[in-house]
Amino acid sequence: DGMTATKALRAWEQSLGYPRLPVIAITAHVLPHYRQACIEAGMDDFIPKPLQMEDLLAGLERARKTNHTRGE
C-alpha cells in the first residue's frame, strides 16, 4: 500500500542521505483522518479521486516549490 511504501522510501532516503523525493497520494479516501495519515506517513500532498488534471498540476507545482525551498 502507498503509506507503507512511502514510509519505506523515507527510511531509505534518510539512511543513505538522499534528497527527499516528492510523493503525492492520489486516492478515493477523502476523509480528513486519511489525509492526515498520508501526511504522517511522509507523503507531501494528497489529491482525491476522481482525479482532475488541474488538481494534479497544482499538486505537482506544490511539490516542486516545496523541494525547491528545501534546496533539493
All heavy atoms as an XYZ file, in Angstrom:
565
protein
N       0.831     -1.182      0.000
C       0.000      0.000      0.000
C       0.879      1.250      0.000
O       2.069      1.202      0.313
C      -0.977     -0.027      1.168
C      -0.330      0.244      2.519
O       0.054      1.407      2.757
O      -0.235     -0.696      3.323
N       0.282      2.369     -0.347
C       1.047      3.603     -0.519
C       1.684      4.133      0.754
O       2.794      4.674      0.727
N       1.001      3.994      1.876
C       1.569      4.516      3.130
C       2.793      3.706      3.547
O       3.816      4.273      3.932
C       0.516      4.539      4.221
C      -0.441      5.694      4.041
S      -1.429      5.968      5.472
C      -3.023      5.633      4.783
N       2.705      2.389      3.439
C       3.842      1.541      3.784
C       5.013      1.811      2.842
O       6.161      1.918      3.276
C       3.431      0.058      3.724
O       2.364     -0.157      4.640
C       4.589     -0.846      4.077
N       4.716      1.943      1.556
C       5.769      2.220      0.575
C       6.426      3.571      0.841
O       7.658      3.704      0.737
C       5.188      2.190     -0.837
N       5.638      4.571      1.211
C       6.192      5.897      1.484
C       7.074      5.876      2.724
O       8.169      6.464      2.734
C       5.076      6.938      1.640
O       4.311      6.957      0.427
C       5.632      8.324      1.898
N       6.628      5.192      3.772
C       7.457      5.073      4.984
C       8.787      4.407      4.657
O       9.843      4.846      5.129
C       6.718      4.291      6.060
C       5.567      5.042      6.671
C       4.814      4.168      7.663
C       3.589      4.859      8.197
N       2.810      4.004      9.103
N       8.757      3.343      3.847
C       9.987      2.650      3.460
C      10.880      3.558      2.617
O      12.102      3.586      2.806
C       9.649      1.369      2.694
N      10.288      4.299      1.707
C      11.051      5.239      0.880
C      11.738      6.286      1.746
O      12.924      6.572      1.570
C      10.143      5.917     -0.145
C      10.788      7.035     -0.969
C      11.900      6.494     -1.860
C       9.731      7.767     -1.783
N      11.000      6.863      2.682
C      11.579      7.902      3.555
C      12.721      7.337      4.399
O      13.744      7.998      4.578
C      10.505      8.523      4.447
C       9.421      9.268      3.683
C       9.982     10.412      2.869
N       8.915     11.115      2.164
C       8.984     11.505      0.906
N      10.075     11.293      0.197
N       7.986     12.132      0.344
N      12.564      6.125      4.913
C      13.629      5.496      5.699
C      14.857      5.248      4.835
O      15.996      5.502      5.254
C      13.130      4.185      6.314
N      14.647      4.793      3.605
C      15.745      4.526      2.675
C      16.480      5.811      2.319
O      17.706      5.870      2.341
C      15.181      3.842      1.428
C      16.166      3.552      0.356
C      17.093      2.561      0.338
C      16.321      4.268     -0.872
N      17.819      2.617     -0.833
C      17.358      3.664     -1.587
C      15.668      5.370     -1.424
C      17.765      4.113     -2.834
C      16.073      5.806     -2.672
C      17.112      5.183     -3.356
N      15.718      6.868      1.992
C      16.330      8.165      1.664
C      17.193      8.651      2.823
O      18.327      9.091      2.623
C      15.247      9.217      1.387
C      14.481      9.015      0.115
C      13.243      9.888      0.026
O      12.697     10.318      1.076
O      12.812     10.147     -1.109
N      16.638      8.575      4.021
C      17.351      9.068      5.185
C      18.598      8.233      5.481
O      19.654      8.781      5.791
C      16.431      9.076      6.404
C      17.022      9.784      7.600
C      16.009      9.961      8.709
O      15.166      9.089      8.922
N      16.085     11.071      9.407
N      18.493      6.924      5.355
C      19.632      6.058      5.675
C      20.804      6.282      4.729
O      21.960      6.096      5.114
C      19.214      4.587      5.652
O      18.993      4.134      4.327
N      20.515      6.687      3.501
C      21.577      6.903      2.516
C      21.905      8.378      2.304
O      22.787      8.710      1.515
C      21.176      6.270      1.179
C      21.017      4.748      1.218
C      20.463      4.233     -0.098
C      22.339      4.074      1.559
N      21.180      9.250      3.002
C      21.420     10.681      2.850
C      20.943     11.234      1.518
O      21.440     12.259      1.055
N      19.983     10.555      0.917
C      19.450     11.005     -0.368
C      18.447     12.133     -0.174
O      17.777     12.202      0.855
C      18.768      9.861     -1.102
C      19.695      8.828     -1.699
C      19.190      7.686     -2.270
C      21.070      8.998     -1.692
C      20.028      6.725     -2.828
C      21.913      8.056     -2.250
C      21.397      6.921     -2.809
O      22.219      5.987     -3.358
N      18.300     12.993     -1.163
C      17.274     14.040     -1.069
C      15.885     13.418     -1.107
O      15.677     12.329     -1.643
C      17.517     14.914     -2.298
C      18.308     14.080     -3.228
C      19.053     13.082     -2.408
N      14.964     14.123     -0.532
C      13.582     13.658     -0.440
C      12.885     13.777     -1.787
O      12.850     14.846     -2.395
C      12.874     14.514      0.599
C      11.466     14.127      0.883
C      10.921     15.101      1.931
N       9.504     15.003      2.051
C       8.879     14.491      3.110
N       9.576     14.067      4.132
N       7.571     14.450      3.137
N      12.337     12.657     -2.259
C      11.535     12.658     -3.481
C      10.100     13.033     -3.141
O       9.585     12.615     -2.107
C      11.539     11.265     -4.125
C      12.872     10.774     -4.659
C      12.757      9.304     -5.064
C      13.302     11.619     -5.834
N       9.441     13.800     -3.981
C       8.044     14.125     -3.696
C       7.140     12.904     -3.872
O       7.312     12.133     -4.811
C       7.698     15.209     -4.708
C       8.796     15.243     -5.690
C       9.953     14.486     -5.152
N       6.218     12.736     -2.944
C       5.228     11.670     -3.012
C       3.861     12.317     -2.849
O       3.609     13.011     -1.869
C       5.443     10.610     -1.911
C       4.332      9.576     -1.932
C       6.805      9.942     -2.057
N       2.994     12.077     -3.816
C       1.645     12.636     -3.789
C       0.642     11.486     -3.780
O       0.642     10.657     -4.694
C       1.396     13.540     -5.013
C       2.407     14.691     -5.041
C      -0.033     14.059     -5.010
C       2.355     15.522     -6.307
N      -0.199     11.447     -2.756
C      -1.251     10.437     -2.692
C      -2.360     10.818     -3.666
O      -2.780     11.972     -3.714
C      -1.815     10.363     -1.275
N      -2.806      9.850     -4.435
C      -3.986     10.017     -5.293
C      -4.929      8.884     -4.881
O      -4.655      7.724     -5.155
C      -3.624      9.953     -6.782
C      -2.627     11.062     -7.129
C      -4.879     10.044     -7.636
C      -2.101     11.003     -8.542
N      -5.997      9.241     -4.189
C      -6.822      8.224     -3.555
C      -8.296      8.598     -3.519
O      -8.640      9.773     -3.576
C      -6.311      7.975     -2.117
O      -7.118      6.982     -1.489
C      -6.323      9.240     -1.291
N      -9.134      7.587     -3.401
C     -10.567      7.802     -3.253
C     -10.943      8.078     -1.800
O     -12.047      8.509     -1.515
C     -11.328      6.585     -3.761
N     -10.011      7.841     -0.869
C     -10.269      8.104      0.549
C     -10.152      9.612      0.786
O      -9.082     10.178      0.659
C      -9.255      7.372      1.431
C      -9.303      5.893      1.263
N     -10.299      5.118      1.802
C      -8.474      5.041      0.614
C     -10.078      3.851      1.495
N      -8.987      3.782      0.773
N     -11.262     10.251      1.139
C     -11.248     11.714      1.250
C     -11.483     12.231      2.675
O     -11.494     13.436      2.882
C     -12.272     12.369      0.293
C     -11.900     12.085     -1.148
C     -13.677     11.892      0.594
N     -11.646     11.356      3.625
C     -11.886     11.806      4.996
C     -10.626     12.454      5.571
O      -9.504     12.036      5.258
C     -12.330     10.634      5.872
C     -13.664     10.006      5.469
C     -13.960      8.789      6.328
C     -14.791     11.019      5.577
N     -10.795     13.476      6.394
C      -9.637     14.207      6.941
C      -8.626     13.314      7.658
O      -7.415     13.539      7.547
C     -10.267     15.205      7.904
C     -11.652     15.414      7.389
C     -12.065     14.082      6.814
N      -9.082     12.279      8.374
C      -8.123     11.432      9.090
C      -7.247     10.635      8.121
O      -6.096     10.348      8.419
C      -8.833     10.505     10.088
C      -9.620      9.404      9.454
N     -10.914      9.564      9.031
C      -9.276      8.135      9.167
C     -11.348      8.425      8.514
N     -10.377      7.539      8.575
N      -7.766     10.301      6.955
C      -6.946      9.584      5.970
C      -5.913     10.520      5.357
O      -4.761     10.147      5.168
C      -7.820      8.968      4.871
C      -7.057      7.972      4.046
C      -6.874      6.671      4.495
C      -6.501      8.335      2.833
C      -6.139      5.752      3.753
C      -5.777      7.424      2.084
C      -5.598      6.130      2.551
O      -4.862      5.233      1.816
N      -6.316     11.743      5.086
C      -5.375     12.750      4.580
C      -4.232     12.925      5.583
O      -3.058     12.929      5.222
C      -6.076     14.072      4.339
C      -5.152     15.198      3.909
C      -5.886     16.528      3.822
N      -6.909     16.532      2.803
C      -6.723     16.965      1.566
N      -5.561     17.454      1.206
N      -7.697     16.938      0.695
N      -4.578     13.054      6.862
C      -3.565     13.234      7.902
C      -2.643     12.014      7.983
O      -1.444     12.156      8.163
C      -4.233     13.496      9.257
C      -3.259     13.820     10.356
C      -2.418     15.064     10.069
O      -2.900     16.026      9.481
N      -1.172     15.031     10.475
N      -3.204     10.819      7.855
C      -2.393      9.604      7.885
C      -1.390      9.578      6.737
O      -0.245      9.153      6.914
C      -3.287      8.369      7.847
N      -1.795     10.055      5.574
C      -0.884     10.120      4.424
C       0.274     11.076      4.708
O       1.435     10.757      4.438
C      -1.625     10.561      3.167
S      -2.732      9.311      2.490
N      -0.037     12.222      5.263
C       1.000     13.212      5.580
C       1.932     12.651      6.647
O       3.165     12.766      6.539
C       0.362     14.548      6.023
C      -0.509     15.127      4.897
C       1.422     15.538      6.486
C       0.179     15.364      3.572
N       1.373     12.007      7.663
C       2.196     11.418      8.723
C       3.072     10.285      8.208
O       4.147     10.038      8.743
C       1.310     10.938      9.867
C       0.708     12.078     10.658
C      -0.313     11.637     11.686
O      -0.533     10.411     11.868
O      -0.911     12.534     12.321
N       2.638      9.607      7.140
C       3.439      8.536      6.539
C       4.612      9.088      5.727
O       5.497      8.342      5.333
C       2.560      7.659      5.647
N       4.600     10.415      5.492
C       5.703     11.021      4.757
C       5.344     11.515      3.375
O       6.215     11.976      2.635
N       4.063     11.426      3.028
C       3.653     11.946      1.724
C       3.636     13.470      1.770
O       3.469     14.073      2.827
C       2.270     11.404      1.353
C       2.274      9.913      1.165
S       0.657      9.306      0.679
C       0.933      7.547      0.822
N       3.838     14.082      0.629
C       3.924     15.534      0.551
C       2.598     16.209      0.240
O       2.411     17.382      0.537
C       4.949     15.942     -0.510
C       6.318     15.417     -0.157
O       6.891     15.896      0.835
O       6.807     14.503     -0.848
N       1.703     15.478     -0.382
C       0.437     16.070     -0.773
C      -0.590     14.967     -0.933
O      -0.252     13.777     -0.885
C       0.590     16.859     -2.069
C      -0.407     17.998     -2.220
O      -1.406     18.027     -1.485
O      -0.191     18.860     -3.079
N      -1.829     15.365     -1.134
C      -2.962     14.453     -1.175
C      -3.939     14.988     -2.209
O      -4.385     16.130     -2.096
C      -3.591     14.464      0.223
C      -4.782     13.576      0.390
C      -4.652     12.335      0.968
C      -6.042     14.002      0.013
C      -5.750     11.525      1.170
C      -7.159     13.200      0.200
C      -6.997     11.953      0.784
N      -4.256     14.180     -3.208
C      -5.212     14.579     -4.246
C      -6.314     13.524     -4.294
O      -6.034     12.346     -4.500
C      -4.524     14.701     -5.622
C      -3.411     15.752     -5.564
C      -5.543     15.046     -6.692
C      -2.563     15.795     -6.817
N      -7.569     13.945     -4.085
C      -8.661     12.965     -4.100
C      -9.068     12.582     -5.526
O      -8.914     13.357     -6.461
C      -9.798     13.705     -3.394
C      -9.518     15.148     -3.639
C      -8.021     15.283     -3.709
N      -9.601     11.369     -5.637
C     -10.210     10.917     -6.880
C     -11.669     11.326     -6.860
O     -12.245     11.467     -5.786
C     -10.110      9.398     -7.010
C      -8.719      8.900     -7.254
C      -8.752      7.393     -7.369
C      -7.370      6.808     -7.566
N      -7.397      5.345     -7.592
N     -12.315     11.521     -7.974
C     -11.746     11.356     -9.304
C     -10.729     12.453     -9.594
O     -10.916     13.619     -9.245
C     -12.948     11.451    -10.241
C     -13.975     12.216     -9.480
C     -13.725     11.927     -8.028
N      -9.656     12.044    -10.189
C      -8.539     12.942    -10.461
C      -8.905     13.959    -11.539
O      -9.404     13.597    -12.602
C      -7.328     12.125    -10.914
C      -6.054     12.891    -11.186
C      -5.555     13.558     -9.923
C      -4.991     11.952    -11.735
N      -8.686     15.203    -11.204
C      -8.879     16.295    -12.163
C      -7.493     16.809    -12.557
O      -6.624     16.971    -11.698
C      -9.692     17.424    -11.525
C     -11.061     16.996    -11.034
C     -11.966     16.556    -12.164
O     -12.054     17.219    -13.187
N     -12.629     15.432    -11.987
N      -7.282     17.059    -13.819
C      -5.974     17.483    -14.305
C      -5.473     18.721    -13.566
O      -4.293     18.800    -13.209
C      -6.002     17.741    -15.814
C      -4.634     18.061    -16.394
S      -3.378     16.779    -16.098
C      -3.987     15.476    -17.115
N      -6.350     19.695    -13.293
C      -5.905     20.914    -12.611
C      -5.455     20.612    -11.179
O      -4.516     21.236    -10.690
C      -6.974     22.009    -12.630
C      -8.299     21.627    -12.042
C      -9.278     21.006    -13.037
O      -8.932     20.704    -14.178
O     -10.430     20.811    -12.622
N      -6.079     19.618    -10.521
C      -5.646     19.227     -9.178
C      -4.267     18.576     -9.227
O      -3.416     18.832     -8.383
C      -6.636     18.262     -8.530
C      -7.987     18.896     -8.261
O      -8.056     20.149     -8.137
O      -8.974     18.154     -8.179
N      -4.054     17.716    -10.226
C      -2.753     17.068    -10.384
C      -1.672     18.096    -10.662
O      -0.603     18.078    -10.042
C      -2.806     16.029    -11.506
C      -1.482     15.327    -11.808
C      -0.943     14.606    -10.581
C      -1.657     14.371    -12.968
N      -1.923     19.002    -11.574
C      -0.933     20.028    -11.902
C      -0.627     20.914    -10.691
O       0.534     21.250    -10.443
C      -1.400     20.864    -13.086
C      -1.484     20.114    -14.419
C      -2.106     20.999    -15.489
C      -0.129     19.603    -14.852
N      -1.647     21.250     -9.925
C      -1.434     22.062     -8.723
C      -0.611     21.292     -7.702
O       0.295     21.855     -7.066
C      -2.767     22.487     -8.128
N      -0.889     20.007     -7.537
C      -0.106     19.186     -6.607
C       1.339     19.062     -7.026
O       2.257     19.134     -6.194
N       1.579     18.888     -8.319
C       2.956     18.816     -8.814
C       3.682     20.141     -8.612
O       4.866     20.161     -8.248
C       2.964     18.423    -10.294
C       2.506     16.999    -10.587
C       2.333     16.807    -12.093
C       3.472     15.986    -10.015
N       2.995     21.240     -8.811
C       3.602     22.553     -8.596
C       3.928     22.764     -7.120
O       4.994     23.278     -6.786
C       2.682     23.662     -9.114
C       3.253     25.056     -8.972
C       4.524     25.297     -9.778
O       4.842     24.511    -10.690
O       5.213     26.295     -9.484
N       3.029     22.350     -6.226
C       3.315     22.467     -4.788
C       4.540     21.627     -4.421
O       5.399     22.070     -3.655
C       2.104     22.038     -3.958
C       0.996     23.061     -3.924
C      -0.085     22.690     -2.929
N      -0.749     21.425     -3.222
C      -1.822     21.289     -3.985
N      -2.368     22.353     -4.566
N      -2.370     20.107     -4.176
N       4.626     20.424     -4.974
C       5.777     19.556     -4.694
C       7.063     20.183     -5.222
O       8.101     20.152     -4.560
C       5.562     18.173     -5.320
N       7.000     20.770     -6.405
C       8.185     21.412     -6.970
C       8.642     22.569     -6.091
O       9.823     22.699     -5.783
C       7.893     21.925     -8.380
C       9.120     22.480     -9.099
C       8.746     23.186    -10.389
N       7.986     24.398    -10.169
C       8.509     25.572     -9.756
N       9.785     25.662     -9.497
N       7.752     26.622     -9.590
N       7.708     23.382     -5.650
C       8.057     24.525     -4.804
C       8.595     24.074     -3.458
O       9.548     24.659     -2.940
C       6.843     25.428     -4.602
C       6.496     26.233     -5.825
C       5.289     27.107     -5.577
C       4.964     27.942     -6.795
N       3.785     28.785     -6.582
N       8.003     23.037     -2.893
C       8.462     22.529     -1.602
C       9.884     22.007     -1.708
O      10.723     22.308     -0.874
C       7.527     21.421     -1.091
O       6.225     21.962     -0.931
C       7.994     20.858      0.225
N      10.179     21.230     -2.745
C      11.537     20.695     -2.909
C      12.516     21.815     -3.209
O      13.661     21.759     -2.778
C      11.577     19.626     -3.994
C      11.106     18.298     -3.478
O      11.105     18.045     -2.275
N      10.683     17.437     -4.374
N      12.084     22.831     -3.926
C      12.967     23.960     -4.230
C      13.334     24.704     -2.948
O      14.481     25.076     -2.753
C      12.298     24.910     -5.229
C      13.123     26.105     -5.558
N      14.281     26.002     -6.289
C      12.991     27.405     -5.221
C      14.814     27.208     -6.401
N      14.050     28.070     -5.760
N      12.367     24.884     -2.047
C      12.657     25.619     -0.804
C      13.505     24.772      0.134
O      14.176     25.309      1.007
C      11.367     26.051     -0.087
O      10.589     24.908      0.224
C      10.568     27.022     -0.930
N      13.527     23.455     -0.041
C      14.402     22.603      0.752
C      15.817     22.556      0.179
O      16.685     21.947      0.754
C      13.858     21.169      0.760
C      12.638     20.968      1.565
C      12.295     19.488      1.576
N      11.018     19.292      2.206
C      10.090     18.461      1.770
N      10.302     17.751      0.702
N       8.959     18.357      2.391
N      15.983     23.165     -0.990
C      17.294     23.145     -1.624
C      17.583     21.861     -2.359
O      18.715     21.511     -2.620
N      16.557     21.139     -2.724
C      16.740     19.854     -3.412
C      16.453     20.002     -4.881
O      15.808     20.889     -5.330
C      15.818     18.810     -2.786
C      16.158     18.596     -1.331
C      15.151     17.718     -0.611
O      14.281     17.108     -1.267
O      15.218     17.647      0.599
